[in-house]
Amino acid sequence: MKFAKLVEKISEEYSIDILSQGEDSEIQDVALIDNKHDNTIRNTLYFGYDKQLKNAVSVPSQCIIARTDPAALPLSIEGNIALVKEDSLFTIFNDAKTLIETTRKGIFEELTALADKTHSIEAVIDAASVRLGNSLLFCDMNFKIIAASASFPVLDPLWIENTKQGYCCYEFISEVKELKSIRNASQTTAAIEVTCTKSPYRKLSSKVFHNQTQIGFLLMIEGENNFLPSHFEMLSTISHVISYTISYYASNLFEKNSPYHELLYNMLIGAPSKDIMPRLAELQFPAKMLVLFIRPARYPGQPYLKNFICKNLKIQIPGTHVTYHKNGIAAVIPLKEDTETGSEVPELLKYFSKKEHVRIGISNSFSCIENFVSHYEQAYAALELGHRINPEELVYLYQNYQIYDLFSEVQNPDKLGRYCHPALSMLNQYDQENSSQLYQTLFVYIEKGCNIKLTSQCLYIHRNSLVYRLNRITEICRVDLSDINTLFLLRLSFLIDRYNGLNKSLSKSF
């Protein structure tokens, strides 16, 4: 590793000033300045105090110096010289030693070259896990999982669940932060072992920095390959590579979030009301609002969500507040007090969804932000169910899918069939035996509010033909189509039939 690159890496965590810069030669070793020995080995980076340079016979060509007295430095200095704070000298020495030793093994160059080629944190994490021989995750400060290794998948059941949902719950985060090893960890990339009583798997963690601020952490989970002393050094180096990747290719990923973003996210991951309520009092939300859950039709990555979709949504609907969850955008949008969802918002969002190539689930309206989570779940369910039932559409109102949401809560969907009106099975059997369409006729008739004109138009048949079919239905099934309770049961039965038919077709495809 060369002097300029080493200083660049160190400056991600520490304050460092370049006093002089000469030939950028490769550094092969580090050492402490010792006036009893030769300090001029060309490829060695020396560490010491400014007063040692004043008394030295010759100044090292490459050194990092702790400044204690500006007057102690020689007037004329040449070579690669950088100044750091006195209290960070030995910590930087250890970090530099780790970087150079691991670089000698090629991991730093290999992974930074991969970052330059792919511009992908995920690719770097996966390649790093191969070098470590264990699974590796990268999480942000909210314990949201940014990337996880695929070549060495996570084996720890606790983290399998976290990885599956893409984030850690608030209770889990609180417990981890109270671990002694976490509380006592230094503000460096030095790897530490993390002990968790709820998991038998050993773990190493290393902090990740960007612009001298911690933005997340790496977590290596021991699998079939036991921990080695070199893993500590390698994980610290990988942390520097992730910082490098973020600095050059994903800097927008860790922009400072607004208080609204942080509050909404903490609510989604289960923060208790005692932590939420004081923060709610400091923020203002609309008197009436909706929750949207937005997911790209083809997922292009979180930077695209932030830089394009989210910004355009805020322009389209002023007063919108967002957070990011489950590979999508959770947005709170204002609603006029004198309207429900109506047609204005869905039409606006239909235009937006086509323009931005996204799918959108829309919750019912609400007026108290404390109910944000339940309405987020409505929007999420609307998108998930709507996409399955009507994949050709892009915008899904929860009110149109809430009955299917109710069905989805049944542990065994097949048991829903027992609640179906027997008329449906009778009509299905009759249609199969007689090549008729009485099942479809009754479905459309009920969908169109029992309106003869609309039903006949929809089925492209004469009204007399429709009347004939309805009479046959009443004869075969012995049902009274003028009875409101019967119509309700038939409507419910058709919905159950559609839901169960969808589940069966999905199960066959897997």
N, C-alpha and C positions, 0 to 999 in steps of 0.2 A: 504494500500500500504506500502511496506517495503522500508527502507532507500535506499538500493542499486538500486531498481527499480526507485525510485523517482529521485535520482541523475542521473540515465541513461536518464530519460525523460528530465530533466532540461538541461543536457549537449547537447541536440540536438539544443538548441538555445543559450545557454550561456556558457562562459568559467567557469569551476568549477573544483577544485582540492580536492581530498579526502586527508585529513590530517591524519585521524585515522579511522579505521573501526573495530567495535566490533560486538556484537550480532545483527543480522539483524531482529529486532523485528518490529511488525506491527505499523504503525503510524496512530493514530486516530484523531489527531488535530495538529494545528500549533499555535504558540504564539510568541510574542516578548519578549526578555530577559528583565526582570524588577527586579532590585536588591532589590526592596521592597517586592517582593513576592517569593514564592517557584518556582524555575526553574527546578525542578527535577522530574516532572511527567513523568513516564517512556514512555508512548506511545504518547508523544507530541514532535513535532519537533520545536525547538526554533531558532529564528533568532536574530542576533545582531551584535555588533562590537567587535573586538579583545580586546579593552581596557576594555569592560564590563566583559570579562572572567577573566582578571587580578585581578579585584576587587571583583569578585564573591566568595561567601563563598563556593559554590560547582558548578562544571561545569556540565551543562546538559548532559545527556547520548547521546542525539541526537541533533545536532545543525548545522546550516549553518551560517558562520561568514564572515563578510566583513573585509578584511585585510586593516588596515591603517598604522600599525607599527609592523613589525615582532617581535620586542622585547617585545611587549605587551602580546604575547601569553605565557601562562604558559609553563614551560619546559616539564612537564609531563602531557600528555593529553590522556585520554582513552575514548572509546565509538565511536560513529559515528559522526565524525566532518569533515565538508567540508568548503573550502574557496572559496569566490567569490569576484568579483570586487565591490568596494564600491558603484558605481553608479547603479549597477543592483540589489542590495540587496532587495529593497522593491518590485520591479517588480517580482523577483523570489518568494518572499513571497506570492504575490497575485496568481501567477501561481500554486505554491505548494498548497495553500489553495483550489484553484479550483479543482486541481487534486484529492486531498484527499476527498473533499466533494462529488465529483461526483463518485469517487471510492467507497465511502461508499454506494452509490446507486447501485453499481454493474456494471455500464456501461463499465468501463475500462476493468475489468476482463472478462466480457462477450464478448466484441469485440476482445480483444487480443486472447482469447481462440479460437474464430472463425477464426482469422487470422492464428493461429498455425495449425488449422485443415484444412483450405481451401487454404492457401497461396494466397488468392485472395483479391485484393483491391475492386473489384466489389462486392463481398459478404459482406465485411465489410461496404461499403457505403450503401448497401441496408438494412442491419440489423440496421445500425445507423439511417437511415431515419424512420424506424419503431419506434425506441425509441424517436425520435424527433417529430414524427407525421406529418412531412412535407417532401417535396422532397429535395434531397441532391445531389450535384454534386461535383466532384473533378476535377480541371483543373490544367494544368501545367503553367509555366510562360509565355508560348506563347498563353494561353487561349485555348489550345487544350483540349477537354473533355476526360479525362482518364477513368472516371466511372460516371454513373448516376443511381439513385435509380429506381428500377422497381416496388417495392411495393407501393411507393408513386410517381407516374410519375409526371413530370414537367407539370404545368398548364399554366405558363406564355408563351404567344405566341412567345415572343422574344426569350426565351430560348428553347422553343420547336423546333424552327428553328435551333438554334445553336446546339442543341443536335442531331437533325436529320442529320446535315451535319458533326458533330463531331468536329467542331472548330468554333471560332468566327472570323469574318472578321476584317481586319486591322482598318477600320474606327471605328467599335464598340469598339475595344480594346483601341484605342487612346482616345475616349470619356470617357471610364470608368476610365482610368488612370488619367484623369483630374478632376475627382470628388473630392471634398474637403475631404470627409471622407476617401478616398483611399490615397490621398497625405499626410494626417496628421496621418495616422495609425502608431502605434508603431511596431517595429520589434519583435513582440511576437505573440503568438497564441491567444491573447485576441480577442474575437469576436467583430465585429463592425457592426452597421447597415449601409447598403448601399442604398442610395436613387438614383433612376434613373427616370428621367422625362418621359422617353418613355414607362415606365411600371408601372401599378398600384399596382403590387405585392411588398410587403416589403421583404427585403432580409437581411440575416446576412452572414458575411464573416469572415473566420478565416484563417490565414496563416499556411502553412505546411512547416516544415523544415526537412532537412536531412544533417547531418554533419555540423550543425550550419549555413547552407545556405538555404534561402527560395527556394523551388522548385515548389511551387504551392499554391493553396488556395482551401478551401471548400466554397461552396455557398449553404446556406439553403434558400429555397423560400417558403414564407408563402402561404398556401393553405387554406383548410377548417379549419385547427387548427390555432388559433391566436398565435402570439409570447408570450412566457412566460419569466420571468426573468431567469429561470433555463436554457433556451435554450442557453444563452450566455456561461454559464459554461460548458454545455454539448458539445457545438460545439468545445470549446477549448480542451476538453478531447478527442473528436473524432479526432481532428487534431493530437494529440499525438499518438493515435492508428494508424492512417495512416502512421505517421513517423515510428512507430514500424514495421508495415507491410512491408514498403519499405526497411527498414534497414535489415530485416531478410530474406525477400522473393522476393524483386523486386528492389534491389539496382542498377542493370544495366539499369533500366528503365530511370534513370535520370543522366546518364553519360553526361559529358560536350560535347556539340555538336560543330562541326567544323564551321568556318565562312561560308563555302559553304552550309552546311545544313541549317543554319539560313537564309542565303540570299534566297535560293530556296524556303524555307517555307514561308518567308514573301512575296515573289512574288506571291505564290499561294493563299495567303489569301488577296491579293489586296493592298499591300503597294504601295503608289504613287511613281512615277519615281524620284521625288526629294529626297526621302529617299533611293532609290535603287541605283541610278547612282553613287554616291560617293563610295559605297561599291563595285560596279562592277569594278571600276578602280583599286582596290587593289587585285583582284583575276584574275586568268588565267583559261580560258576554251579552249577546243580544237577548232581548226580552222573549223572543221566539226564534227557534233555530231547528236545523236538520243536521244529521250526521251523514256524510258521504264516505263510502269506502271505494277507493279508486285503484284499479290495478291495470297496467298496460296489457293490451291483447298479446303482445310479444314483449316479455320482460327485458328491458335494455340495461338494467342496473340502477342502483339507488342514485348515483349522480344525475342520471337523466330525469328521475322523478323530481329531484330538487331543482335542477337548473332549468328545466323546461316545463314539465307538467304542473308542478306546484306553483311556479311563478305565474304561469298563464292562468291558472285557476284563480289566483288572488287578483289578477287584473280583471278577469271576467266577472268575479263576484267579490267586490270590496268588502272588507270586514271578515274575511275568511281566516280561520286559525287552523294550523295543521300539525300533525306529527306523523311518524312513519312506523308502520307495524305490519308484520306478516307480509313482507314484500309488496306493500302498497301504501297508499296515503289515507290516513284517517283525518277527515276535515270536518270542522264545525262551520256551517254557513248560516248567515242571518236570513230570517224569513219575515216578510211583512206581517205585522200583528193582525191585520184584518183578513188574512188568507190562511188556508191550509196549504198542503203541498200544491194543490190545484194543478193547472196545466202549464203555468208560466215557468216554474223551476224545471220540471222534466223536459220541456221543449228546449230550454236554454242548455241543459246538460246533454241532450241528444246532439245538439250542434257541437258542443264542446267534445263529446266522446268521439264523434266522427272526425273532427279536426285533429285531435290529439291521439287517436287510435287507442282509446282506453275503454274499459268496462266500468260501470258505476252502479253501486248499490245505494239506495236512498232509504233512510229510516223514516219512521213517523215523526211528526213535529213534536217538540217539547219546549218547556220554558225554564227548566232548572238544570244548570250545568252539572249538578250532582248526579243527574241521570244520564250523563254522557256515555258511560260504559255500556249500559243496557241498550242504548240506542245505536252505539257502535256495533253491538252484536246483531241488531236488526239489519243494519246496512250491510254487514259482512255476510249474514245469512241470505239476504236478498240477492247479492251478487253471486254467491256460491250456488244457490238453488236456481236462480234465474238463468245462469249460464248453462246449467245442466238441462233445464226444462225447455228454455227458449234460446238456444245458442246463437241464433241469427240476430238477436237483439243486443244492444250495448248498454241500455239503461234499465234498471230494475227497481221498481217501487216495492218496499217491504209489504205494503198492504195487499199487493197482488200475490204474494208468496208466503204470507204468514201462516196459512193453513198447512202448507208443506213444511214449514218450520216446526209446526206442532207435530206433524207426522214424524219428522226426523228425530223427535225426542223419544219415540217408541223404540225400545231396545230390539224388538223383533218385528220388523215392518210387515212380515208375512201375516202376522196376527191381525193386522188392520183389516184383512179381508173378511173377517167374521162380522165386521160392522157394515159391510156392503148390503144394500137392498137386494133381495133375491131376483128382482126384475132384471138386473144386469146380466147375470149368468143365463137366465132364461132367454133373453134376447140374443146373446152371443150364440147360444146353441141353435136357436131358430135360424139365425142368419147363416150359420155354417151348413145347415141342412137344406136351406131353401135359396141360398145365394142372394139374400136380401140385405138391406141396410137399415134395419130397424134400430139397432144399437146406436149408430151414428146419428140417425134421425132424432132420437130422443135426446141425445147429448146436445145437439145443436139447438133444439127446441128450448131446452132449459137454459142454455147459454144465452139465448136471445130473449130471455125474459118471457117465454111462452107467447111470443108474438108471431102469429101465423105468417104475416107478410115478410118480416125479416128472415124467418127461418126458411121459407120457400125460396127467397132470393139467394140465400147463402147456399142452399142445396141444389139450386138451379132446377127446381121442379115446380110444377103448377100447384097452386094452393089446394086444389081438389085432391091431387095426389098426396099432398102432405096430410090433409084431413083423413084420407083413407089409411095412411100409415099409422097415424095417431090412434085411430079406432082399432087397428089390428094390435097395436101395443097394449091398449087397455083390455082387449079381449084375451090376449096371451098371458099377460102378467096380472090381470085382475087388479089394476091400480086406478085410483081416482086422480087424474092429472089436474083437477081443480082444487085439490086439498093442499094447503100450504105446508103442512108437516110432511106429506108424502114428497112434495117437490124438494123440500130441504134435504130429506134423506137421499133422494135420488142424486141431487147435486153433490152432496158429500160423498156418495158412493162413486160417482164418476171421478172425483178428485183423488180418492184412494186408489181407484183402478189405474189412473194415470201415474201416480207416484210409484206404485208397486211395479207397473210395467217399466218405468224408467230404471228402477233399481235392478230389475232382472236383466235388462239390456246392458247396464253398466257392468254387472257381475260377470256376464258372458264375455265381455271384452277384455277381462283381466285374466 
